[in-house]
C-alpha cells in the first residue's frame, strides 16, 4: 500500500475510534475527531501531513 492509502486508513480509524470514545466515554474525545478532520483539510490544500512524513521515513512507497 502507498502512503496516501495508509493516511486514509489511519484517518478513518482515528475518526471512528474517537467518535465512539466521545459517545461512550468522554465528550472531549470529539476534539481529537476535529483535529483529524482539520489536519485532513489542511493536507488537501498544503500537501503536508505529519503522518505521511513518518510513513515515508520508515520506507512506505509514495506511489
GIKATA-V542546 format. One record per pair of residues at least 24 apart in sequence whose ideal C-beta (glycine too) atoms are under 7 Angstrom apart, sorted by the first residue. I is the first residue (numbers start at 1). J is the second residue. D is the distance in whole Angstrom. If there is no record, write none. Layout:
BEGIN
I;J;D / I;J;D
END
This chain:
BEGIN
2;61;6 / 2;62;6 / 2;63;6 / 3;52;5 / 3;55;5 / 3;56;6 / 3;60;5 / 3;62;5 / 6;55;5 / 6;60;6 / 7;49;6 / 7;51;6 / 7;52;6 / 10;51;6 / 11;36;6 / 11;40;6
END
